[in-house]
């Protein structure tokens, strides 16, 4: 069974940076979406950064220019480098993957929870203090 395990969360002051990592096991699909979502307390889950198997990348407007998603196929990991962090970035960050499709990572970030079959990680907490 596919397994996604996140690491790297923690507490940081505004303006700082964190690197999240997601280790993905038993995911042997040639086409896919992978990415990061977050859910702040009392808010709906939102897509943060995603990519497909062809290397197309998409970011939420709120993090574009500050966050970078990258994949290390040799290590089967998906990383999220977050810089210039703001208190509003505080949330539970979850790694996600959808097999068997590609081509529109923007759409996947918007509709992953409703229109796609998704494997989810348990999440890692990020707290940004002012």
N, CA and C of each residue as an Amber inpcrd file, in Angstrom:
protein
   390
   0.8320000  -1.1820000   0.0000000   0.0000000   0.0000000   0.0000000
   0.8790000   1.2480000   0.0000000   0.4540000   2.2390000  -0.7580000
   1.2020000   3.5000000  -0.8300000   1.2340000   4.1530000   0.5450000
   2.3970000   4.6740000   0.8940000   2.5510000   5.3220000   2.1910000
   3.3190000   6.6260000   2.0100000   2.8330000   7.6860000   2.6380000
   3.4780000   8.9910000   2.5910000   3.7340000   9.4300000   4.0350000
   4.9830000   9.7870000   4.3340000   5.3500000  10.1830000   5.6840000
   6.0960000  11.5090000   5.6270000   5.5310000  12.5080000   6.2960000
   6.1160000  13.8450000   6.3040000   7.0620000  14.0280000   7.4830000
   8.0200000  14.9340000   7.3130000   8.9240000  15.3280000   8.3830000
   9.3700000  16.7570000   8.1400000   9.9350000  17.3730000   9.1750000
  10.5340000  18.6830000   9.0130000   9.7340000  19.8470000   9.5500000
   8.5450000  19.6040000  10.0590000   7.7690000  20.7010000  10.6160000
   8.3670000  21.2130000  11.9110000   7.8090000  22.3030000  12.4140000
   8.3090000  22.8580000  13.6570000   7.8750000  24.2990000  13.8220000
   8.5300000  24.9810000  14.7490000   8.2220000  26.3740000  15.0310000
   9.3390000  27.2690000  14.5320000   8.9800000  28.3970000  13.9590000
   9.9600000  29.3250000  13.4130000   9.3970000  30.7370000  13.5220000
  10.2730000  31.7030000  13.5780000   9.8340000  33.0900000  13.6120000
   9.5400000  33.5940000  12.2060000   8.6910000  34.5840000  12.1340000
   8.3590000  35.1860000  10.8460000   9.6280000  35.6300000  10.1320000
   9.6550000  35.3860000   8.8360000  10.8320000  35.7000000   8.0430000
  11.8040000  34.5390000   7.9070000  11.6140000  33.5190000   8.7050000
  12.5060000  32.3590000   8.6800000  12.1370000  31.3740000   7.5950000
  12.7620000  30.1960000   7.6570000  12.5180000  29.1820000   6.6390000
  12.4580000  27.8020000   7.2860000  11.7910000  26.9000000   6.5860000
  11.7140000  25.4990000   6.9690000  11.7290000  24.6500000   5.7040000
  12.2250000  23.4270000   5.8200000  12.1510000  22.4660000   4.7240000
  11.3470000  21.2670000   5.1940000  10.2650000  21.0040000   4.5000000
   9.4800000  19.8140000   4.7560000   9.8780000  18.7260000   3.7650000
   9.8230000  17.4990000   4.2310000  10.1520000  16.3800000   3.3550000
   9.0770000  15.3130000   3.4730000   8.7610000  14.6880000   2.3660000
   7.7710000  13.6170000   2.3380000   8.4280000  12.3860000   1.7050000
   8.4950000  11.3060000   2.4450000   9.0170000  10.0550000   1.9160000
   7.8510000   9.2150000   1.4250000   7.9100000   8.8190000   0.1590000
   6.7930000   8.1140000  -0.4760000   7.2180000   6.6810000  -0.7730000
   6.4510000   5.7420000  -0.2670000   6.7860000   4.3200000  -0.4220000
   5.7580000   3.6090000  -1.2790000   6.2410000   2.6370000  -2.0400000
   5.3830000   1.7710000  -2.8590000   4.5190000   2.5750000  -3.8340000
   5.1080000   3.6060000  -4.4100000   4.4050000   4.4400000  -5.4030000
   5.1670000   4.3010000  -6.7040000   4.7220000   3.3950000  -7.5770000
   5.4900000   3.0410000  -8.7660000   4.7790000   3.4350000 -10.0510000
   4.0350000   4.5030000 -10.0280000   3.2800000   4.9460000 -11.1870000
   4.1210000   5.8500000 -12.0830000   3.9300000   5.7620000 -13.3890000
   4.7070000   6.5680000 -14.3230000   4.1050000   7.9650000 -14.4900000
   2.8190000   8.0920000 -14.3060000   2.1860000   9.4030000 -14.3880000
   1.5160000   9.6990000 -13.0490000   1.5870000  10.9480000 -12.6380000
   1.0590000  11.2620000 -11.3110000   1.1030000  12.7610000 -11.0390000
   0.4050000  13.1310000  -9.9930000   0.5610000  14.4250000  -9.3190000
   1.0970000  14.1460000  -7.9220000   1.9400000  15.0630000  -7.4380000
   2.4000000  15.0420000  -6.0570000   2.4270000  16.4710000  -5.5610000
   2.2400000  16.6380000  -4.2670000   2.2810000  18.0030000  -3.7870000
   2.0160000  18.1270000  -2.3060000   1.8400000  19.3670000  -1.8990000
   1.6380000  19.7130000  -0.5110000   0.3620000  20.5200000  -0.3420000
  -0.3640000  20.1750000   0.7090000  -1.5740000  20.8890000   1.0860000
  -1.4360000  21.3230000   2.5360000  -2.2310000  22.2970000   2.9280000
  -2.1980000  22.7170000   4.3230000  -3.5960000  23.0470000   4.8060000
  -3.7700000  22.9130000   6.1030000  -5.0400000  23.2650000   6.7220000
  -4.7750000  23.9760000   8.0260000  -5.1720000  25.2240000   8.0700000
  -5.0590000  26.0120000   9.2900000  -6.2770000  25.7480000  10.1690000
  -6.1270000  26.0200000  11.4410000  -7.2040000  25.7770000  12.3920000
  -8.4470000  26.5690000  11.9990000  -9.5570000  25.8910000  11.8430000
 -10.8000000  26.5570000  11.5050000 -10.9820000  26.9100000  10.0430000
 -10.0560000  26.4950000   9.2030000 -10.1330000  26.8130000   7.7770000
 -10.1450000  25.5430000   6.9380000 -10.5450000  25.6940000   5.6880000
 -10.5430000  24.5590000   4.7790000  -9.1290000  24.2510000   4.2970000
  -8.9260000  23.0190000   3.9070000  -7.6410000  22.6250000   3.3540000
  -7.4110000  23.3200000   2.0120000  -6.1750000  23.7430000   1.7670000
  -5.8450000  24.3870000   0.4990000  -4.5810000  23.7810000  -0.0970000
  -4.5430000  23.7540000  -1.4120000  -3.3550000  23.2950000  -2.1020000
  -2.2740000  24.3570000  -2.0560000  -1.0620000  23.9690000  -1.7690000
   0.0560000  24.8950000  -1.6190000   0.9960000  24.8230000  -2.8140000
   1.4590000  23.6300000  -3.1290000   2.4200000  23.4530000  -4.2170000
   2.2830000  22.0440000  -4.7680000   2.2840000  21.9390000  -6.0920000
   2.1360000  20.6300000  -6.7060000   2.9340000  20.5110000  -7.9890000
   3.1590000  19.2730000  -8.3700000   3.8750000  19.0150000  -9.6090000
   3.3630000  17.7260000 -10.2180000   3.5880000  17.5670000 -11.5410000
   3.2100000  16.3110000 -12.1500000   4.4470000  15.5630000 -12.6380000
   4.2310000  14.3940000 -13.1810000   5.3370000  13.5250000 -13.5870000
   6.1220000  14.0720000 -14.7710000   5.5910000  15.0760000 -15.4580000
   6.3160000  15.7290000 -16.5480000   7.0970000  16.9460000 -16.0730000
   7.0100000  17.2460000 -14.7770000   7.7590000  18.3700000 -14.2340000
   7.0230000  19.6920000 -14.2010000   5.7400000  19.6960000 -14.5920000
   4.9640000  20.9330000 -14.4680000   4.7530000  21.2220000 -12.9820000
   4.8680000  22.4890000 -12.6180000   4.7850000  22.8920000 -11.2140000
   3.7390000  23.9890000 -11.0650000   3.0340000  23.9670000  -9.9400000
   2.0400000  24.9990000  -9.6620000   2.1100000  25.3730000  -8.1940000
   1.8150000  26.6360000  -7.9120000   1.8200000  27.1310000  -6.5420000
   0.5590000  27.9440000  -6.2810000   0.1260000  27.9360000  -5.0430000
  -0.9380000  28.8480000  -4.6370000  -0.4000000  30.2660000  -4.6980000
  -1.2670000  31.2180000  -5.0190000  -0.8330000  32.6180000  -5.1080000
  -0.2200000  33.0890000  -3.8000000  -0.7190000  32.5760000  -2.6930000
  -0.2610000  33.0380000  -1.3840000   1.1740000  32.6250000  -1.0630000
   1.7230000  31.6460000  -1.7950000   3.0800000  31.1810000  -1.4850000
   4.0360000  31.3270000  -2.6680000   3.5290000  31.6970000  -3.8290000
   4.3770000  31.8180000  -5.0150000   5.5190000  32.7960000  -4.7430000
   6.7170000  32.3770000  -5.1020000   7.8930000  33.2010000  -4.8780000
   8.5450000  32.9730000  -3.5350000   7.8510000  32.2840000  -2.6300000
   8.4150000  32.0120000  -1.2990000   8.6390000  30.5180000  -1.0770000
   7.8050000  29.6730000  -1.6700000   7.8960000  28.2270000  -1.4930000
   8.3970000  27.5890000  -2.7830000   9.1530000  26.4890000  -2.6290000
   9.6350000  25.7380000  -3.7770000   9.4310000  24.2460000  -3.5230000
   8.7740000  23.5860000  -4.4560000   8.5640000  22.1350000  -4.3530000
   9.5600000  21.4380000  -5.2630000  10.1160000  20.3340000  -4.7910000
  11.0800000  19.5950000  -5.5950000  10.9830000  18.1130000  -5.2750000
  11.4070000  17.3090000  -6.2460000  11.3150000  15.8630000  -6.1000000
  12.6950000  15.2490000  -6.2600000  13.0190000  14.3080000  -5.4070000
  14.2590000  13.5540000  -5.5040000  13.8840000  12.1030000  -5.7850000
  13.9190000  11.7240000  -7.0610000  13.4840000  10.3730000  -7.4120000
  14.3810000   9.2980000  -6.8210000  15.6630000   9.6230000  -6.6630000
  16.5770000   8.6350000  -6.1080000  16.2370000   8.2800000  -4.6730000
  15.6900000   9.2450000  -3.9500000  15.3530000   9.0300000  -2.5510000
  13.8570000   8.8640000  -2.3330000  13.0870000   8.9250000  -3.4170000
  11.6280000   8.8450000  -3.3100000  11.0770000   9.8560000  -2.3220000
  11.5430000  11.0830000  -2.4260000  11.0590000  12.1340000  -1.5330000
  10.5400000  13.3210000  -2.3170000   9.6470000  14.0280000  -1.6780000
   9.1020000  15.2770000  -2.2110000   9.3140000  16.3390000  -1.1450000
  10.0740000  17.3730000  -1.4790000  10.4180000  18.3990000  -0.5080000
   9.6580000  19.6940000  -0.7640000   9.4800000  20.4570000   0.3020000
   8.8980000  21.7880000   0.1910000   9.7900000  22.7380000   0.9790000
  10.4940000  23.5980000   0.2650000  11.3270000  24.6020000   0.9190000
  10.4930000  25.8640000   1.0800000  10.3210000  26.2790000   2.3220000
   9.4780000  27.4320000   2.6240000  10.3550000  28.5420000   3.1850000
  10.3490000  29.7060000   2.5540000  11.1390000  30.8350000   3.0180000
  10.2350000  32.0350000   3.2370000  10.8040000  33.0580000   3.8610000
  10.0360000  34.2790000   4.1710000   8.6960000  33.9340000   4.7970000
   8.7440000  33.0410000   5.7690000   7.4970000  32.5420000   6.3700000
   6.7500000  33.6420000   7.0990000   5.4220000  33.5380000   7.0600000
   4.5320000  34.5050000   7.6870000   3.6540000  33.7810000   8.7130000
   3.1520000  34.4910000   9.6950000   2.2510000  33.8440000  10.6600000
   1.0630000  33.1490000   9.9910000   0.5880000  33.6870000   8.8760000
  -0.5430000  33.0620000   8.1800000  -0.1730000  31.7720000   7.4740000
   1.1020000  31.4110000   7.4790000   1.5210000  30.0970000   6.9500000
   1.3710000  28.9970000   7.9910000   1.0230000  29.3680000   9.2090000
   0.8260000  28.3730000  10.2600000  -0.3020000  27.4240000   9.8840000
  -0.0030000  26.1160000   9.8960000  -0.9940000  25.1150000   9.4810000
  -0.4180000  23.7250000   9.6350000  -1.2790000  22.7380000   9.4530000
  -0.8460000  21.3490000   9.3240000  -0.5910000  21.1000000   7.8460000
   0.6370000  20.7320000   7.5050000   1.0170000  20.5140000   6.1170000
   1.0320000  19.0250000   5.8180000   0.3380000  18.6580000   4.7450000
   0.2290000  17.2390000   4.3670000   0.7360000  17.0310000   2.9570000
   1.4150000  15.9380000   2.7810000   1.8810000  15.5040000   1.4780000
   0.7800000  14.6750000   0.8100000   0.6790000  14.7490000  -0.5070000
  -0.3740000  14.0220000  -1.2100000   0.1050000  13.5540000  -2.5720000
  -0.5010000  12.4970000  -3.0630000  -0.1450000  11.9800000  -4.3780000
  -1.3570000  11.3590000  -5.0460000  -1.4770000  11.5920000  -6.3450000
  -2.5440000  10.9980000  -7.1560000  -1.9110000  10.2890000  -8.3410000
  -2.1050000   8.9960000  -8.4790000  -1.4970000   8.2600000  -9.5870000
  -2.3520000   8.2870000 -10.8520000  -1.6870000   8.0280000 -11.9780000
  -2.3990000   7.7580000 -13.2130000  -2.8970000   8.9480000 -13.9810000
  -2.3870000  10.1410000 -13.7040000  -2.8230000  11.3260000 -14.4190000
  -1.7420000  12.3910000 -14.3540000  -1.8660000  13.4170000 -15.1950000
  -0.8810000  14.4930000 -15.2270000  -1.4350000  15.6090000 -16.0990000
  -0.6990000  16.7480000 -16.1730000  -1.0210000  17.7770000 -17.1570000
  -1.5910000  19.0610000 -16.5950000  -2.1860000  19.0410000 -15.4090000
  -2.8220000  20.2350000 -14.8670000  -2.6290000  20.3030000 -13.3570000
  -1.4080000  20.5660000 -12.9040000  -1.1960000  20.6130000 -11.4600000
  -1.9860000  21.7250000 -10.7740000  -2.2760000  22.8080000 -11.5040000
  -3.0790000  23.8760000 -10.9100000  -4.4700000  23.3570000 -10.5540000
  -5.0590000  22.6370000 -11.4740000  -6.3770000  22.0700000 -11.2300000
  -6.3610000  21.0350000 -10.1190000  -5.3120000  20.2580000 -10.0580000
  -5.1910000  19.2570000  -9.0020000  -5.1130000  19.9250000  -7.6390000
  -4.3660000  20.9960000  -7.5170000  -4.2790000  21.6940000  -6.2360000
  -5.6460000  22.2190000  -5.8040000  -6.4500000  22.6370000  -6.7640000
  -7.7570000  23.2040000  -6.4300000  -8.7960000  22.1410000  -6.1260000
  -8.7100000  20.9910000  -6.7960000  -9.7960000  20.0130000  -6.7160000
  -9.3740000  18.6440000  -6.1960000  -8.1750000  18.5350000  -5.6060000
  -7.6920000  17.2180000  -5.1680000  -8.6440000  16.5740000  -4.1800000
  -9.2430000  17.3770000  -3.3140000 -10.0910000  16.8010000  -2.2860000
 -11.4270000  16.3150000  -2.7840000 -11.8130000  16.7370000  -4.0020000
 -13.1520000  16.3950000  -4.4820000 -13.1700000  15.6230000  -5.7890000
 -12.1850000  15.8200000  -6.6320000 -12.2570000  15.2670000  -7.9910000
 -11.1880000  14.2420000  -8.3180000 -10.3220000  13.9200000  -7.3710000
  -9.2390000  12.9820000  -7.6420000  -9.1600000  11.9500000  -6.5270000
  -8.5990000  10.8000000  -6.8610000  -8.2580000   9.8060000  -5.8450000
  -6.8850000  10.1690000  -5.3100000  -6.7860000  10.3790000  -4.0100000
  -5.5670000  10.9190000  -3.4330000  -5.0830000  10.0480000  -2.2820000
  -3.7610000   9.8070000  -2.2670000  -3.1190000   9.2390000  -1.0930000
  -2.6130000  10.4020000  -0.2440000  -2.8930000  10.3620000   1.0630000
  -2.5240000  11.4610000   1.9530000  -1.5450000  10.9830000   3.0180000
  -0.6380000  11.8720000   3.4150000   0.1730000  11.6380000   4.5820000
  -0.5620000  12.1170000   5.8230000   0.0460000  11.8700000   6.9840000
  -0.5810000  12.2390000   8.2550000  -0.4320000  13.7220000   8.5630000
   0.5750000  14.3540000   7.9850000   0.7600000  15.7770000   8.1880000
   1.8500000  16.0990000   9.1920000   2.3920000  17.3100000   9.0510000
   3.3930000  17.8210000   9.9880000   3.0540000  19.2760000  10.2760000
   3.1360000  19.6530000  11.5350000   2.6800000  20.9780000  11.9660000
   3.7740000  22.0250000  11.7420000   3.3620000  23.1560000  11.2020000
   4.2400000  24.3140000  11.0400000   3.6210000  25.4830000  11.8030000
   4.4210000  26.1000000  12.6730000   3.9600000  27.2510000  13.4500000
   4.9160000  28.4020000  13.2030000   4.3790000  29.5140000  12.7370000
   5.1820000  30.7000000  12.4650000   4.7430000  31.7950000  13.4260000
   5.6530000  32.2520000  14.2470000   5.3330000  33.2720000  15.2370000
   5.8100000  34.6490000  14.7740000   5.0710000  35.6490000  15.1850000
   5.4180000  37.0210000  14.7520000   6.4220000  37.6490000  15.6980000
